[in-house]
Amino acid sequence: MRELTVELGDRSYPIYIGEGLLKEASSYFVKHGISKKSPLLIITDSHVADYHLHTLESELRGAGFQTSSIVVPAGESSKSLSMLESLVTKALEEGLDRKSAIVALGGGVVGDLAGFAAASYMRGIKFVQVPTTILAHDSSVGGKVAVNHPLAKNIIGAFHQPELVLYDLHTLQTLPPRDVSGGLAEMVKHGLIWDQQFAAWCEENAEKLLALDPEALGYGLYKGCSVKAAVVSRDERENDLRAILNLGHTIGHAIEAVAGYGEFTHGEAISIGMIGSAKLGLRYGAPEEVYTVTKRVLAKCGLPVRLPEHIDVDKIMEAMMHDKKFAEGTMVFVVPTAIGVVEIKPNVPVEWVREIVEQLKQEAEL
């Protein structure tokens, strides 16, 4: 088992990464102060429930925890205010109190939704992240929780840190191939923003990662979580440094919004966005390898590198204007200057961005 700590003073918390942790969950819950006297609510989705809900619920109940569960539809559409209301209703019906905890069993959608429910219920109760996707190695760490508005992704949210992150690698074996490659987008991102050697490792081990090789997967998730933990420990609320984690997300979130949160997985949209950011880097004088390496490693991980022709550029631009990083009439982008190094560029010319989005439609596949 591998262990990390997100250093946030008295709100620091651990990330545990290993095989079979779901069947040992109760010991970790007890170790980190999750109460057996107050009810727990497990939130999961319709894909994950069939595989893992019974295992987790049985383990916790066997150790004396009071648990109930709610299963939401799989997919980004569940990150909505109407679904949040349903979760709060369930929490009230099950008698959750200020000492209770909400457990997020699932991928990024479940983690964001459950985390925001925990942040808002009774003005904030404890929650635990139990990620079951590769993508969630990013979203489960750092305490950014939210739901979507039809006009903008993650626009209604909060910062609410979990008590612990329990990452059982066995749960990843049930992922469909598209979710595997989509999750690798965020893993690659962590190398591109922080660690050139890790980015190279991702390229060299792409086949093993896509095949869910346990050793490669464990190491890759550990390194990805290490980058996320280091950044969050230095800048919890995205005042400056943490914004580098948004590489590819400005364009990527706009693609998701325009496509209706369904045509692309989050990782696929972010992959296309990272190609756009690399092309923007060239505009600012970055070496050509920033673009070529970014494109090559993403393609090797089975991710898209071009924007489909049917996506409306005007709508992409409009969606970016609703992004949280758009302020006072200017665009802010995370721009790579080298592999493993990025800068936050304010005042990016809108016409540059539009040209790059247009170019993404002509991008050649590798």
C-alpha positions in Angstrom: 0.0 0.0 0.0 1.1 3.5 -0.7 0.2 6.5 1.5 0.3 10.3 1.0 -0.7 13.2 3.1 -2.4 16.4 1.9 -0.7 18.9 4.3 -3.3 21.5 5.4 -2.4 21.9 9.1 -5.1 20.6 11.4 -7.2 19.7 8.3 -4.5 17.5 6.8 -5.7 14.1 5.6 -4.3 10.9 4.1 -4.6 9.3 0.7 -4.3 5.5 0.9 -3.7 3.6 -2.4 -3.6 -0.2 -2.5 -5.4 -3.4 -3.4 -8.3 -4.7 -1.3 -8.8 -1.6 0.8 -12.6 -1.6 0.4 -12.8 -4.8 2.5 -10.8 -3.0 5.2 -12.6 0.3 5.1 -14.0 0.2 8.6 -10.5 0.2 10.2 -9.6 3.3 8.2 -12.9 5.0 9.1 -12.3 4.4 12.8 -8.7 5.5 12.6 -9.8 8.9 11.1 -12.6 9.7 13.5 -15.7 8.7 11.5 -18.5 8.1 14.1 -20.3 4.8 14.6 -23.0 6.6 16.6 -24.3 8.8 13.8 -25.6 7.5 10.5 -23.5 7.4 7.4 -24.9 8.0 3.9 -23.1 6.3 1.0 -23.6 8.0 -2.3 -22.8 6.0 -5.5 -24.0 5.7 -9.1 -25.8 3.1 -11.1 -22.6 1.7 -12.6 -20.6 1.4 -9.5 -23.4 0.2 -7.2 -23.6 -3.3 -8.9 -19.9 -3.9 -8.4 -18.9 -2.3 -5.1 -21.8 -1.0 -3.0 -22.6 -4.3 -1.2 -18.9 -4.9 -0.4 -18.5 -1.5 1.3 -21.8 -1.4 3.0 -21.4 -5.0 4.4 -17.9 -4.2 5.6 -19.0 -1.0 7.4 -22.2 -2.6 8.9 -20.2 -5.6 10.1 -18.0 -3.2 12.1 -20.9 -1.4 13.7 -21.5 1.6 11.4 -25.0 2.7 10.7 -25.2 3.0 6.9 -27.8 3.8 4.2 -27.2 4.4 0.6 -28.5 6.2 -2.4 -27.8 5.4 -6.1 -27.8 8.2 -8.6 -27.8 7.8 -12.4 -24.3 7.5 -13.8 -23.0 10.4 -15.8 -22.4 14.2 -15.6 -26.2 15.0 -15.6 -26.4 13.9 -12.0 -24.3 16.9 -10.9 -27.4 19.1 -10.7 -29.3 21.1 -8.1 -32.3 18.8 -8.5 -30.1 15.8 -7.6 -28.5 17.7 -4.7 -32.0 18.3 -3.3 -32.7 14.6 -3.6 -29.5 13.8 -1.6 -30.4 16.3 1.1 -33.9 14.8 1.4 -32.3 11.3 1.8 -29.9 12.6 4.4 -32.9 14.1 6.4 -34.9 10.9 6.1 -32.0 8.8 7.3 -31.4 11.1 10.3 -27.9 12.4 9.4 -26.7 14.8 12.0 -23.7 17.1 12.5 -21.5 14.1 13.5 -22.5 12.1 10.5 -20.4 11.6 7.3 -21.2 11.2 3.7 -19.2 8.6 1.7 -18.6 9.2 -2.0 -18.2 5.8 -3.7 -17.5 6.3 -7.3 -15.8 8.5 -9.9 -15.5 12.3 -10.2 -19.2 13.0 -10.7 -20.1 11.1 -7.5 -17.2 12.7 -5.6 -18.1 16.2 -6.6 -21.8 15.7 -6.0 -21.4 13.9 -2.6 -18.8 16.4 -1.5 -21.0 19.3 -2.2 -23.9 17.7 -0.4 -21.6 17.2 2.6 -20.3 20.8 2.3 -23.9 22.2 2.3 -25.8 19.8 4.6 -26.1 21.5 8.0 -23.5 23.9 6.8 -20.9 21.2 6.5 -20.4 17.6 7.7 -17.6 15.2 7.2 -17.1 13.2 4.1 -14.9 10.4 2.8 -13.7 9.9 -0.8 -13.7 6.3 -2.0 -12.8 6.7 -5.7 -13.4 3.9 -8.2 -12.1 5.5 -11.4 -8.6 6.6 -12.6 -10.0 10.0 -13.3 -11.0 10.5 -9.7 -7.3 10.4 -8.5 -7.5 14.1 -9.5 -11.0 15.0 -8.4 -11.0 13.1 -5.1 -8.0 15.1 -3.8 -8.1 18.8 -2.9 -11.7 19.4 -1.7 -13.1 21.1 -4.7 -16.8 20.0 -4.8 -19.6 21.2 -7.0 -22.6 20.7 -9.2 -23.1 22.1 -12.7 -25.4 24.7 -14.2 -26.6 24.2 -17.8 -24.5 27.2 -18.8 -21.3 26.3 -16.9 -19.6 23.3 -15.4 -18.8 23.3 -11.6 -20.1 26.9 -11.2 -22.0 26.1 -8.0 -19.6 24.7 -5.4 -17.4 25.0 -2.4 -14.0 24.0 -0.9 -14.7 21.1 1.5 -11.8 18.7 2.3 -12.5 15.0 2.9 -11.4 13.2 6.1 -9.5 10.6 4.0 -9.2 9.2 0.5 -9.4 5.4 0.3 -8.3 4.2 -3.2 -8.8 0.5 -3.8 -7.1 -0.5 -7.0 -9.3 -3.6 -7.3 -12.3 -1.3 -8.1 -10.5 -0.1 -11.3 -10.5 -3.5 -12.8 -14.2 -3.2 -13.7 -13.7 0.1 -15.7 -14.6 0.1 -19.4 -11.7 1.0 -21.8 -13.0 4.5 -22.5 -13.1 5.4 -18.8 -9.5 4.0 -18.4 -8.1 6.2 -21.2 -10.2 9.2 -20.0 -8.8 8.9 -16.5 -5.2 8.9 -17.9 -5.8 12.4 -19.2 -5.5 13.8 -15.6 -2.5 11.6 -14.8 -0.7 12.8 -17.9 -1.7 16.4 -16.9 0.1 16.1 -13.6 3.3 15.2 -15.4 2.9 18.0 -18.0 2.5 20.7 -15.3 5.0 19.5 -12.7 7.2 16.6 -13.5 8.9 16.0 -16.9 10.1 12.6 -15.9 6.7 11.5 -14.9 5.3 12.7 -18.2 7.9 10.6 -20.0 7.0 7.6 -17.7 3.4 7.9 -18.7 4.3 7.7 -22.4 6.6 4.8 -21.8 4.0 2.9 -19.8 0.9 3.8 -21.7 0.2 0.2 -22.8 0.5 -1.1 -19.2 -1.7 1.7 -17.9 -4.4 1.0 -20.5 -4.2 -2.7 -19.6 -4.7 -1.9 -15.9 -1.4 -3.4 -14.9 -1.6 -3.2 -11.1 2.0 -2.1 -10.5 2.0 0.5 -13.2 -1.4 1.7 -12.1 -0.4 2.0 -8.5 2.7 3.9 -9.3 1.0 6.2 -11.7 -1.8 7.1 -9.3 0.6 7.6 -6.5 2.7 10.0 -8.6 -0.4 11.8 -9.9 -1.9 12.2 -6.4 1.5 13.3 -5.1 1.5 16.3 -7.6 -2.1 17.1 -6.7 -1.3 16.9 -2.9 1.8 19.1 -3.3 -0.1 21.8 -5.2 -3.1 21.8 -2.9 -0.9 21.9 0.3 0.6 25.1 -1.0 -2.6 26.7 -2.3 -5.8 25.2 -1.0 -8.2 27.8 -2.5 -6.7 28.5 -5.8 -5.3 31.9 -5.1 -2.4 31.4 -7.4 -0.4 28.1 -7.7 -3.4 25.7 -7.7 -4.7 27.2 -10.9 -2.0 25.3 -12.8 -4.1 22.2 -12.2 -6.5 23.7 -14.8 -4.2 22.9 -17.7 -6.6 22.2 -20.6 -9.7 22.7 -18.6 -10.8 26.1 -20.0 -11.3 24.7 -23.5 -12.2 21.3 -22.1 -15.0 22.5 -19.9 -16.4 24.5 -22.8 -16.4 21.4 -25.0 -18.2 19.4 -22.3 -20.9 22.2 -21.9 -21.4 22.6 -25.6 -21.6 18.9 -26.3 -24.2 18.5 -23.4 -22.1 16.6 -20.8 -22.4 13.3 -22.7 -20.6 13.2 -26.0 -17.2 13.4 -24.4 -15.9 12.1 -21.1 -14.2 14.7 -18.9 -10.8 13.2 -19.7 -11.5 13.3 -23.5 -12.5 16.9 -23.4 -9.5 17.9 -21.2 -7.2 16.0 -23.6 -8.4 18.2 -26.5 -8.1 21.2 -24.2 -4.4 20.4 -23.4 -3.6 20.2 -27.1 -5.1 23.7 -27.4 -3.0 24.9 -24.4 0.1 23.5 -26.0 -0.6 25.3 -29.2 -1.2 28.5 -27.1 2.2 27.8 -25.5 3.8 28.0 -29.0 2.3 31.4 -29.4 4.1 32.5 -26.3 7.4 31.1 -27.5 7.5 27.6 -26.0 9.7 25.1 -27.8 8.0 22.8 -30.4 8.4 19.8 -28.2 5.8 21.2 -25.8 3.2 20.6 -28.5 4.7 17.4 -30.0 5.2 15.6 -26.7 1.8 16.6 -25.3 0.1 15.3 -28.4 2.1 12.1 -28.6 1.6 11.0 -24.9 -2.1 11.8 -25.0 -2.5 9.8 -28.3 -0.6 6.9 -26.8 -3.0 6.9 -23.9 -5.9 6.5 -26.3 -7.2 10.0 -26.0 -8.6 12.3 -28.7 -6.4 15.2 -30.0 -8.7 17.0 -32.3 -12.1 18.7 -32.0 -14.9 17.2 -34.1 -16.1 19.3 -37.0 -19.7 19.5 -35.8 -18.8 21.3 -32.6 -19.8 25.0 -33.0 -16.8 27.4 -32.3 -19.1 30.3 -31.5 -20.7 28.2 -28.7 -17.3 27.1 -27.4 -16.2 30.7 -27.1 -19.5 31.6 -25.4 -19.1 28.8 -22.9 -15.6 30.0 -22.1 -17.0 33.4 -21.2 -19.0 31.6 -18.4 -15.9 29.9 -17.1 -14.8 30.9 -13.6 -11.4 31.9 -15.0 -12.9 34.5 -17.3 -12.9 37.9 -15.5 -13.1 41.5 -16.4 -13.3 40.8 -20.1 -10.1 38.9 -20.3 -9.2 35.2 -20.6 -6.8 33.4 -18.3 -5.0 30.3 -19.5 -2.6 27.8 -18.0 0.1 27.7 -20.7 3.0 25.3 -20.9 6.5 26.7 -21.3 8.3 23.3 -21.2 7.3 19.8 -20.4 6.7 19.8 -16.6 6.5 23.6 -16.5 3.5 25.9 -16.9 2.7 29.6 -16.4 -0.6 31.3 -15.7 -1.2 33.8 -18.5 -3.7 36.6 -17.9 -5.1 38.8 -20.6 -4.8 36.1 -23.3 -6.2 37.7 -26.6 -9.6 36.3 -27.3 -8.8 36.1 -31.0 -5.8 33.8 -30.3 -8.1 31.5 -28.4 -10.6 31.5 -31.2 -8.0 30.7 -33.8 -6.7 27.8 -31.7 -10.2 26.3 -31.3 -10.6 26.5 -35.1 -7.2 24.8 -35.5 -8.2 22.0 -33.2 -10.7 20.9 -35.9 -7.9 20.5 -38.4 -5.6 18.6 -36.0 -4.2 15.4 -37.5 -4.7 12.2 -35.6 -1.5 10.3 -34.7 
